[in-house]
Amino acid sequence: MQVLILGSGVIGTTVAYYLAKAGHEVTVLDRQRAPALETSYANAGEVSPGYSAPWAGPGVPLKAIKWLLMRHRPLVVKPMLDPAMWRWGIAMLCNCTHARYELNKGRMVRLAEYSRDCLQQLRAETGIRYDERSLGTLQLFRTQKQLDGTAKDIEILKAYGVPYQLLDREGCLQHEPALAAVREKFVGGLRLPGDETGDCFKFTQALARLAEAAGVRFRFGVGITDIARDAAGVTAVHTEAGPFHAERYVVALGSYSPQLLKPLGIRLPVYPVKGFSITLPISDPAMAPESTVMDETFKVAVTRLGDRIRVGGTAQLSGYDLRLNDRRRDTLEHVVTDLFPQGGSVEGAEFWTGLRPMTPDGTPILGGTPLSNLLLATGHGTLGWTMAAGTGRVMADLIGGRSPEIDMEGLGLARYA
Ligand SMILES: Cc1cc2nc3c(=O)[nH]c(=O)nc-3n(C[C@H](O)[C@H](O)[C@H](O)COP(=O)(O)OP(=O)(O)OC[C@H]3O[C@@H](n4cnc5c(N)ncnc54)[C@H](O)[C@@H]3O)c2cc1C
C-alpha cells in the first residue's frame, strides 16, 4: 500500500518506520529540513507511562488559579479573542470530573504502557541509541502536604498495576544522590521504577535513518498547503513542491493538524499548549540528576540526557506564538540551580519552546476519519514521546488491516462525535 505521512515529528517518523517494516511504500512530507525540528526537538525526555494522566482532573480548576498567581508559575494564560482556545478550555474543564479523569487516564495508560513495551522491543531489535536510561523517574515533594496528597495518585497507580515506591528523603537520595547537597529542600518523593528517559530528537533522527534504510522516502523542506478531497476521500495533498498522491494518508502534523483538516469538514479539538526547555552541559556528573526528577511544586522536569541536563516545563495558552520568554527561562533556571546547583552551568544553556498538540481529554486521536483513506495520529499533548512507539505500531496495524494489540476504545476521533 502507498502511504503518505504528513509530518516527521516523533509521531510521523515512528508511524513511517513501522509501516515500512510491514512492507508498505511510505513517503513522509515535512516543511523542516530534517525530522523532529518542531515539538519533538527538546522536550523533557520522559518516557513515562507511570505519569500518563490527563491535565484535566478533579481539583485542577482550583489549582490552576493558584498556579496562575505563583512567581515561577507552571501555568500561563494569555487572554486572547481566539474562539478555538476558549472552546478547548471549556471542553477541558468539562473533563475535570472524577469520572472523566478515570476514563481518560485509563485510555492514556493503556497506550503509554504498550508504547513503552514497543520501545523496549524496538531497542532490542535495532540497537537504536538516544541517550536512553531505564532508571525510573522521581516526583519530588518539597512539602509534607504534597507527600501526604499522593494517596489518590497511588490508588490509581495500584488500579493500573503500575509499580511505584513512596520514598522519604533518604530513599530519594539512594536514587538521586546529587540531591544530598540540597536535602533540606524536599521531604520525599514518589518513584516510578518502570519509567524511562531519553532524547526524543536523537531517537527520531536515528529512527528516520532506519526507516530510510527500510525504504521510506523523506521529502523535507516541503510545506503542505492543503488537502483535496472528493465524496469518497482524499484525492491529493497539495504542497509548495506540487501535489502528492497515495492510497492512504496519515496526518501527524502535531499542533498544526486542525488547520489542514478544518476545510475537509473535520474539526479536531487539538490546541497548542506552549512549553519551554533549557538544555545545559553537565559540569559535574556526580552532582547531576541520574534520571528525571520532577519538581512537583513548579511542575518542572529535570532529566539527564547523556552529558546534558534537560529542564522542561510550563503550560502556556497563547496560540501559535513561538516567541521565547525570559520569565519562563528564569523558572527553569531556578529549579535546576535550586536542586542541582553544581550539576551544570545555565549560562551556556540552549533555550527552546514547543507547542504540545493537546486534546481536552489528554488522549491522542488515532485511527480513521469519515474520509475512508485518511487517518489521524495526532493530539499527543504532553506525552507524545512516551506514546510514539505504540502509536506507530497501532497505526501500522490499522493501515495493514490487522487488529492492534491493544483495545482502541476511546482512542479515536469517534469519541468526539
Ligand atoms: C516543554 C515540553 C516538554 C515535553 N516533555 C515531554 C516528555 O517528557 N515526555 C513526553 O512523552 N512528551 C513530552 N512532550 C510532548 C511531546 O514533545 C509531543 O507530544 C510530541 O513531540 C508531539 O510530536 P508530533 O510528531 O505529534 O508533533 P511535532 O513534533 O510538532 O511534528 C509535527 C511535524 O509536522 C510538521 N508540519 C506542521 N505543519 C506543516 C505543514 N503545513 N507542512 C509541512 N510540515 C508541517 C512540522 O514541521 C513537524 O515536524 C513535551 C512537550 C513540550 C513542549
The ligand as an ORCA input file, in Angstrom:
! r2SCAN-3c Opt
* xyz 0 1
  C       8.315     21.637     27.043
  C       7.805     20.290     26.585
  C       8.141     19.155     27.328
  C       7.659     17.898     26.949
  N       8.069     16.811     27.628
  C       7.658     15.562     27.256
  C       8.131     14.406     27.929
  O       8.947     14.484     28.835
  N       7.643     13.205     27.532
  C       6.734     13.071     26.526
  O       6.289     11.967     26.247
  N       6.314     14.154     25.811
  C       6.760     15.392     26.164
  N       6.335     16.496     25.474
  C       5.356     16.324     24.394
  C       5.985     15.834     23.102
  O       7.155     16.569     22.828
  C       4.965     15.998     21.956
  O       3.764     15.350     22.304
  C       5.481     15.393     20.648
  O       6.732     15.940     20.309
  C       4.499     15.641     19.511
  O       5.032     15.045     18.358
  P       4.330     15.219     16.920
  O       5.127     14.393     15.996
  O       2.879     14.987     17.071
  O       4.471     16.776     16.611
  P       5.729     17.580     16.015
  O       6.993     17.102     16.589
  O       5.421     19.019     16.162
  O       5.718     17.166     14.491
  C       4.828     17.714     13.560
  C       5.601     17.908     12.273
  O       4.694     18.449     11.302
  C       5.392     19.377     10.527
  N       4.439     20.329      9.946
  C       3.479     21.049     10.582
  N       2.762     21.782      9.705
  C       3.262     21.514      8.472
  C       2.934     21.933      7.164
  N       1.934     22.795      6.917
  N       3.666     21.454      6.137
  C       4.660     20.562      6.341
  N       5.016     20.123      7.561
  C       4.329     20.586      8.620
  C       6.355     20.047     11.487
  O       7.461     20.583     10.807
  C       6.721     18.912     12.418
  O       7.943     18.297     12.057
  C       6.804     17.771     25.820
  C       6.491     18.915     25.072
  C       6.985     20.152     25.445
  C       6.643     21.357     24.600
*
